[in-house]
Amino acid sequence: MKFSSLLSQYTLLSLLPSTLAYPGMGEQLSQLQKSPNKKRNSGELLGDLKTLSSSQLTTIGSDIKAILQGSKSAESSTIDQSIPAGNVGTAACKADLCCVWKWIAYEMTAKFNGTSGRCTKFARAAVRLGFHDAGVWSTSSSYGGADGSILLTDEINRAENAGLELIAEQTKAWYNKYKAYGVTMADLIQFGANVATVVCPLGPRLRTFVGRKDNARAGPTGLLPAETDSADKLISLFKAKTIDAHDLVALVGAHTTSQQHKVDTSRDGDPQDSTPGLWDVAFYGETLSSSTPVRVLKFRSDVALSKHSEAKSEWQAFVSGQGHWNSVSDPSPFDYAKAYTRLSLLGVNNINDLKECTKVLPPERKSFVSQDQVILNRWLNGEFDQLNDMVDNAVMLTGVTTGGKKN
């Protein structure tokens, strides 16, 4: 999960700059916005929004409807930097719906922010956990979706959820700590994904809603994508979730921060682009590139999707600029924030009753200074075998002796 218009042009990791600034794409973004190839999704509504009239919608319901239909941004800069009104469980805290969520945000932010400045393996897994809970749903399903079932049942033990063990254990611990204060597992998982996304440098600050209901029934099987899936299968799978090819391209960009552990166990810790732990657009360009660092492992499904006729124009648009992928200045319906907001509401049938707690999320990190880039470059080029944790924790060393070439 990482993206930057500068990084998408990499051929040699030694050329990576030590400072990666969030690019204001200006003229280039303007051209993208005028492009005749810029398609809009169907704007299909979800849950109770499909049957309620405009006059029946709450303010939040109306906003979510506008987000799903592409006329309102799914990002927000609204932030409350005051300390909570009181400790969890006090009358003062109970008087503010979002008070408990601010305390949770504090804990999550500490867990998700590495000493390297990049987001940690817990943050990256939290985003994946949000995907996997919500993604177990389709228009033909009568249950499933963002309902917490991945951690409330044995769903977490399915093969497609391998690698989520640590974040599952941590999220269950948070749930056990806060459930007495009205926190549902369904909300906690999606809240964690949104906190993790904004903690990752350059990540967007998604509008964050709470009030989902838990479901103790394991979701349907066969509804999550696999690394071996063809582009046609992926597109069909997500269209059945009301997510079109353009939104799908935006969503897979989350691979920009990731390090894989289960796709190829012989390459444990290898990232999907050259800037793991950073939410930039490097992933899009490097997936297309024939010249990437030795440790960058491209998922076959990503490569296939990048070349598909329904996806390649949007893929190229994300290569061209961070602002098109996630920016409050671009209200297009298929950037990451809008696509993930849709995903996070799959299977939620009380959308009109949700409340908003975006204000408690930490602020965006619109720039990033890499303190250990020289060593990270050497690791990416295969010079060291076991420095996987340096993505989370800065090594801050110089003159490191080569530890052997990676096969």
C-alpha positions, -999 to +999 in steps of 0.1 A: +000+000+000+022+029-011+020+055-039+039+086-052+041+099-087+078+103-082+083+068-071+063+052-099+092+060-123+119+041-103+143+018-120+171+018-095+164+019-058+196+039-053+178+068-069+151+070-042+151+104-025+153+106+013+123+129+014+090+120-003+065+149-004+028+145-011+027+158-047+002+185-058-003+173-093-017+206-106-017+207-143-013+169-147-043+162-124-063+188-143-057+169-175-068+137-159-100+152-147-108+163-182-100+129-197-128+113-218-117+079-204-127+089-169-157+067-162-181+068-133-194+038-113-231+029-113-236+047-079-256+016-068-270+021-033-265-003-004-286-016+025-315+004+037-305+033+014-320+013-015-355+016-001-356+049+018-368+081+002-347+113+003-371+127+029-365+097+052-327+101+052-307+114+082-279+138+075-254+109+077-276+087+055-278+115+029-241+121+030-233+084+025-258+082-003-240+111-020-206+094-014-219+061-030-232+081-060-200+100-064-212+135-057-195+139-023-160+132-011-153+103+012-124+122+028-125+147+056-100+170+073-123+176+103-104+168+134-109+173+171-075+176+187-088+182+222-083+155+249-113+132+256-139+146+279-132+119+304-120+083+308-139+055+292-169+047+313-173+081+330-204+101+325-185+128+306-172+103+281-206+085+278-221+119+268-201+120+236-206+090+213-171+094+198-153+097+232-146+059+234-135+059+198-109+086+206-094+064+232-094+035+208-078+058+181-050+066+206-042+029+211-044+021+175-022+050+164+005+039+188+003+004+175+003+013+138+030+039+137+066+025+135+097+042+147+108+043+111+079+067+104+063+041+081+032+023+092+038-011+109+028-046+101-002-042+124-014-012+104-010-030+071-028-061+085-056-039+099-064-027+064-064-062+051-086-073+080-111-046+070-111-059+034-116-095+045-145-089+069-165-067+045-156-085+013-174-117+023-206-104+007-223-102-028-256-090-042-267-126-041-259-130-004-285-128+023-258-123+050-221-115+054-202-082+049-189-057+074-204-075+104-174-086+125-180-122+117-144-127+107-134-125+144-167-135+160-167-170+144-141-194+130-141-175+097-106-162+106-093-198+102-101-200+065-071-203+042-077-169+026-072-152+060-038-167+067-014-140+079-040-121+099-033-139+131-015-111+149-040-083+140-068-107+149-054-113+183-049-075+189-083-066+176-100-091+198-081-076+228-094-042+219-129-056+215-128-073+249-116-040+265-142-018+249-173-039+241-189-030+274-191+006+261-211-001+231-183-009+206-192-036+181-166-058+164-180-048+130-172-011+137-139-018+154-125-037+124-135-009+099-124+018+123-090+001+126-087+000+088-094+037+086-070+046+114-043+024+098-048+041+064-043+076+077-014+066+100+004+053+069+024+083+054+004+099+026-027+079+034-062+095+030-083+104+060-116+086+053-149+097+068-156+071+095-190+059+105-200+037+135-232+018+144-228-014+124-243-045+139-224-077+147-232-111+133-221-143+150-227-163+118-197-170+096-199-153+062-203-171+029-173-188+013-157-182-020-162-144-021-126-132-015-101-127-043-070-149-046-035-141-059-040-166-087-073-151-100-076-139-135-085-103-142-119-114-156-126-134-124-116-104-102-137-080-121-167-103-120-162-110-083-162-074-074-190-064-097-211-087-076-202-065-046-214-034-065-177-025-070-168-018-106-134-023-123-123+013-116-131+011-079-113-023-078-082-007-093-083+019-065-087-007-038-058-030-049-036+000-045-036-008-008-009-033-018+015-003-019+023-006+018+023-044+021+048-071+027+037-106+017+042-136+039+020-164+025+019-160-013+055-172-016+069-184+018+104-186+004+103-148+000+087-139+034+085-102+039+090-092+003+069-060-005+047-053-034+065-021-044+097-004-034+081+018-007+066-006+019+048+011+047+042+042+026+008+050+011+020+063-023+014+054-059+047+036-065+028+003-067+009+012-099+040+021-119+061-007-105+035-033-113+038-023-149+076-019-149+100-045-162+127-031-139+120-033-102+141-042-071+148-079-066+127-080-034+096-065-050+071-094-055+043-086-079+011-105-074-001-122-105-036-110-100-023-073-099-003-077-131-033-093-149-056-066-137-033-038-148-035-050-184-072-057-186-092-035-210-117-025-182-089-015-158-058-004-176-068+033-183-076+038-146-044+020-136-024+044-157-042+074-142-031+063-108+005+059-120+003+096-131-006+111-097-013+107-060-041+132-062-062+111-085-059+081-062-067+099-029-074+136-025-102+157-011-097+179-042-108+151-066-144+140-059-143+112-085-163+082-074-135+056-080-106+069-059-095+049-029-115+066-002-148+063-020-141+027-031-132+017+005-162+035+020-184+014-003-166-018+006-169-010+044-207-008+041-213-040+023-239-060+041-248-031+064-285-027+065-288+002+089-267+028+071-292+055+077-288+051+114-250+053+114-231+081+132-199+098+123-167+098+144-142+110+117-131+138+141-112+114+164-089+100+136-053+113+137-044+139+111-031+131+076+007+128+071+012+146+038+050+142+037+075+116+048+112+117+056+130+084+053+157+082+079+171+049+067+166+049+030+201+039+021+198+007+040+163+000+029+175+003-007+202-023-001+176-046+014+152-041-015+180-050-039+186-083-022+218-074-003+204-086+031+182-116+038+165-107+071+158-071+076+120-074+073+112-055+105+132-024+093+101-013+074+085-008+109+116+002+128+144+024+116+178+007+116+197+039+116+230+023+108+258+031+084+285+010+069+265-022+074+284-053+064+268-073+036+250-103+050+248-124+018+230-121-014+193-131-016+186-159-040 
